[in-house]
Amino acid sequence: MSFDTPIIYIIDDDEISLWMLKEFVQGIGADVRTYSSAIAFLKSYRPGPHECLICDLRMPELGGLDVQRQLLEKGDALPILFVSAYPEVHAAVQAIKRGAVDFLQKPVNGSVLLQKAQSALAYSRELHSARLARITREARLSLLTPKERQIAEMVVDGKSSPRIAEELQISVRTVENHRARLMDKLHAGTVVELVKLFL
């Protein structure tokens, strides 16, 4: 399996449903991993760059919404397709509000599931890029001293160096030195780039 091979996780406590869902998505060329227990999935899951989850809504130990909540609490924005044998409008609305890609009722149409899974995998690449950008941004910002961070935030608020100097009761030259260092640490060539880092 290459690093770029997409992964489709499937959780369903019903063995026949699990097998059918796997058969439907088998043709994508993904590494399909099945779980009959949400707890087993959560214990083994590690975020990746190209993945999605197909998850049954109602399961005995832990339901699909609980799985979604736990993933979100850990900061894992994994695209999720929910499936359910019951028409559960309230649960579907809740799931979508929390970022689920879609909600399909059983018996699932195989070609629809295949198309939705492909869309979810494409979306996962966007989420992964955003996650990497966030990690890079946080790493850069962590390099700043508390004073540099304070000055950076004031610059982002549109304050000039003389105004910052006045508010912090330090010299304009000191502010300019801090500004030069923080811009260098953040690899920001302009104030616009600095503002984007703080958005």
C-alpha positions as a Python dict, from the first residue, in 0.01 Angstrom:
ca = {
    (1, 'M'): (0, 0, 0),
    (2, 'S'): (158, 333, -102),
    (3, 'F'): (149, 644, 118),
    (4, 'D'): (-94, 809, -124),
    (5, 'T'): (-345, 520, -124),
    (6, 'P'): (-678, 650, 11),
    (7, 'I'): (-822, 482, 319),
    (8, 'I'): (-1193, 420, 368),
    (9, 'Y'): (-1295, 322, 721),
    (10, 'I'): (-1631, 152, 767),
    (11, 'I'): (-1802, 100, 1103),
    (12, 'D'): (-2119, -105, 1131),
    (13, 'D'): (-2216, -351, 1404),
    (14, 'D'): (-2415, -559, 1152),
    (15, 'E'): (-2177, -799, 974),
    (16, 'I'): (-2390, -823, 656),
    (17, 'S'): (-2416, -443, 626),
    (18, 'L'): (-2042, -415, 690),
    (19, 'W'): (-1967, -664, 413),
    (20, 'M'): (-2208, -493, 167),
    (21, 'L'): (-2070, -145, 234),
    (22, 'K'): (-1718, -277, 179),
    (23, 'E'): (-1821, -441, -149),
    (24, 'F'): (-1977, -116, -275),
    (25, 'V'): (-1656, 88, -230),
    (26, 'Q'): (-1404, -185, -312),
    (27, 'G'): (-1362, -62, -672),
    (28, 'I'): (-1220, 280, -578),
    (29, 'G'): (-872, 136, -524),
    (30, 'A'): (-870, 237, -160),
    (31, 'D'): (-746, 50, 146),
    (32, 'V'): (-1086, -43, 297),
    (33, 'R'): (-1073, -110, 673),
    (34, 'T'): (-1382, -245, 846),
    (35, 'Y'): (-1483, -235, 1213),
    (36, 'S'): (-1783, -391, 1384),
    (37, 'S'): (-1713, -174, 1691),
    (38, 'A'): (-1681, 205, 1710),
    (39, 'I'): (-1452, 169, 2013),
    (40, 'A'): (-1211, -54, 1817),
    (41, 'F'): (-1203, 206, 1537),
    (42, 'L'): (-1135, 498, 1774),
    (43, 'K'): (-851, 305, 1942),
    (44, 'S'): (-676, 232, 1612),
    (45, 'Y'): (-748, 551, 1414),
    (46, 'R'): (-462, 784, 1318),
    (47, 'P'): (-534, 1089, 1096),
    (48, 'G'): (-410, 1066, 738),
    (49, 'P'): (-401, 1282, 425),
    (50, 'H'): (-655, 1093, 212),
    (51, 'E'): (-937, 920, 400),
    (52, 'C'): (-1305, 906, 488),
    (53, 'L'): (-1534, 721, 726),
    (54, 'I'): (-1861, 544, 647),
    (55, 'C'): (-2037, 501, 981),
    (56, 'D'): (-2363, 346, 1096),
    (57, 'L'): (-2562, 584, 1311),
    (58, 'R'): (-2707, 336, 1563),
    (59, 'M'): (-2467, 95, 1732),
    (60, 'P'): (-2486, -64, 2077),
    (61, 'E'): (-2166, 54, 2249),
    (62, 'L'): (-2113, 389, 2084),
    (63, 'G'): (-2331, 552, 1818),
    (64, 'G'): (-2217, 734, 1506),
    (65, 'L'): (-2278, 1081, 1653),
    (66, 'D'): (-2060, 985, 1952),
    (67, 'V'): (-1782, 877, 1715),
    (68, 'Q'): (-1810, 1209, 1531),
    (69, 'R'): (-1804, 1405, 1859),
    (70, 'Q'): (-1496, 1222, 1988),
    (71, 'L'): (-1310, 1278, 1660),
    (72, 'L'): (-1395, 1650, 1666),
    (73, 'E'): (-1286, 1681, 2030),
    (74, 'K'): (-944, 1545, 1929),
    (75, 'G'): (-929, 1786, 1635),
    (76, 'D'): (-962, 1509, 1376),
    (77, 'A'): (-1177, 1651, 1094),
    (78, 'L'): (-1235, 1322, 915),
    (79, 'P'): (-1504, 1338, 641),
    (80, 'I'): (-1792, 1116, 756),
    (81, 'L'): (-2076, 959, 558),
    (82, 'F'): (-2349, 837, 793),
    (83, 'V'): (-2576, 545, 709),
    (84, 'S'): (-2885, 438, 899),
    (85, 'A'): (-3171, 193, 864),
    (86, 'Y'): (-3401, 452, 1023),
    (87, 'P'): (-3525, 789, 889),
    (88, 'E'): (-3365, 1002, 1162),
    (89, 'V'): (-3404, 1363, 1053),
    (90, 'H'): (-3293, 1519, 1383),
    (91, 'A'): (-2976, 1306, 1400),
    (92, 'A'): (-2902, 1376, 1032),
    (93, 'V'): (-2931, 1752, 1086),
    (94, 'Q'): (-2705, 1729, 1393),
    (95, 'A'): (-2446, 1526, 1200),
    (96, 'I'): (-2443, 1766, 903),
    (97, 'K'): (-2414, 2070, 1133),
    (98, 'R'): (-2105, 1909, 1287),
    (99, 'G'): (-1949, 1864, 945),
    (100, 'A'): (-2068, 1525, 818),
    (101, 'V'): (-2043, 1496, 440),
    (102, 'D'): (-2377, 1320, 392),
    (103, 'F'): (-2644, 1096, 543),
    (104, 'L'): (-2773, 790, 353),
    (105, 'Q'): (-3060, 563, 447),
    (106, 'K'): (-3029, 184, 426),
    (107, 'P'): (-3058, -5, 203),
    (108, 'V'): (-2784, 210, 51),
    (109, 'N'): (-2762, 251, -327),
    (110, 'G'): (-2413, 124, -418),
    (111, 'S'): (-2342, 373, -697),
    (112, 'V'): (-2456, 666, -479),
    (113, 'L'): (-2234, 548, -192),
    (114, 'L'): (-1940, 511, -431),
    (115, 'Q'): (-1984, 865, -563),
    (116, 'K'): (-2026, 1009, -212),
    (117, 'A'): (-1715, 824, -89),
    (118, 'Q'): (-1509, 962, -380),
    (119, 'S'): (-1628, 1317, -298),
    (120, 'A'): (-1544, 1261, 71),
    (121, 'L'): (-1193, 1142, -19),
    (122, 'A'): (-1136, 1451, -235),
    (123, 'Y'): (-1261, 1672, 50),
    (124, 'S'): (-1023, 1495, 292),
    (125, 'R'): (-727, 1624, 90),
    (126, 'E'): (-851, 1981, 143),
    (127, 'L'): (-893, 1918, 516),
    (128, 'H'): (-543, 1769, 536),
    (129, 'S'): (-391, 2073, 361),
    (130, 'A'): (-576, 2304, 602),
    (131, 'R'): (-454, 2094, 898),
    (132, 'L'): (-92, 2118, 778),
    (133, 'A'): (-127, 2494, 725),
    (134, 'R'): (-266, 2532, 1079),
    (135, 'I'): (18, 2326, 1230),
    (136, 'T'): (278, 2530, 1038),
    (137, 'R'): (113, 2856, 1147),
    (138, 'E'): (103, 2748, 1512),
    (139, 'A'): (468, 2638, 1498),
    (140, 'R'): (572, 2976, 1357),
    (141, 'L'): (370, 3171, 1613),
    (142, 'S'): (520, 2965, 1897),
    (143, 'L'): (864, 3106, 1805),
    (144, 'L'): (760, 3455, 1915),
    (145, 'T'): (847, 3592, 2257),
    (146, 'P'): (551, 3730, 2458),
    (147, 'K'): (660, 4088, 2370),
    (148, 'E'): (691, 4004, 1998),
    (149, 'R'): (349, 3841, 2006),
    (150, 'Q'): (201, 4148, 2173),
    (151, 'I'): (356, 4382, 1914),
    (152, 'A'): (251, 4154, 1628),
    (153, 'E'): (-110, 4164, 1750),
    (154, 'M'): (-95, 4545, 1772),
    (155, 'V'): (44, 4566, 1417),
    (156, 'V'): (-236, 4335, 1299),
    (157, 'D'): (-483, 4574, 1469),
    (158, 'G'): (-347, 4846, 1240),
    (159, 'K'): (-141, 5037, 1496),
    (160, 'S'): (169, 5224, 1381),
    (161, 'S'): (510, 5183, 1544),
    (162, 'P'): (491, 5527, 1717),
    (163, 'R'): (145, 5438, 1855),
    (164, 'I'): (269, 5097, 1977),
    (165, 'A'): (574, 5263, 2136),
    (166, 'E'): (349, 5511, 2314),
    (167, 'E'): (109, 5242, 2445),
    (168, 'L'): (389, 5011, 2562),
    (169, 'Q'): (604, 5298, 2689),
    (170, 'I'): (909, 5190, 2491),
    (171, 'S'): (1105, 5361, 2215),
    (172, 'V'): (999, 5351, 1851),
    (173, 'R'): (1339, 5196, 1772),
    (174, 'T'): (1269, 4909, 2015),
    (175, 'V'): (930, 4851, 1850),
    (176, 'E'): (1096, 4850, 1506),
    (177, 'N'): (1358, 4598, 1626),
    (178, 'H'): (1085, 4370, 1764),
    (179, 'R'): (888, 4408, 1440),
    (180, 'A'): (1188, 4316, 1227),
    (181, 'R'): (1260, 4005, 1440),
    (182, 'L'): (901, 3884, 1447),
    (183, 'M'): (857, 3935, 1071),
    (184, 'D'): (1176, 3733, 1017),
    (185, 'K'): (1064, 3453, 1253),
    (186, 'L'): (724, 3431, 1084),
    (187, 'H'): (869, 3450, 731),
    (188, 'A'): (630, 3739, 667),
    (189, 'G'): (751, 3986, 405),
    (190, 'T'): (459, 4228, 444),
    (191, 'V'): (202, 4334, 701),
    (192, 'V'): (-64, 4165, 483),
    (193, 'E'): (117, 3829, 523),
    (194, 'L'): (138, 3892, 898),
    (195, 'V'): (-236, 3963, 916),
    (196, 'K'): (-310, 3637, 730),
    (197, 'L'): (-111, 3442, 990),
    (198, 'F'): (-323, 3587, 1269),
    (199, 'L'): (-660, 3536, 1100),
}
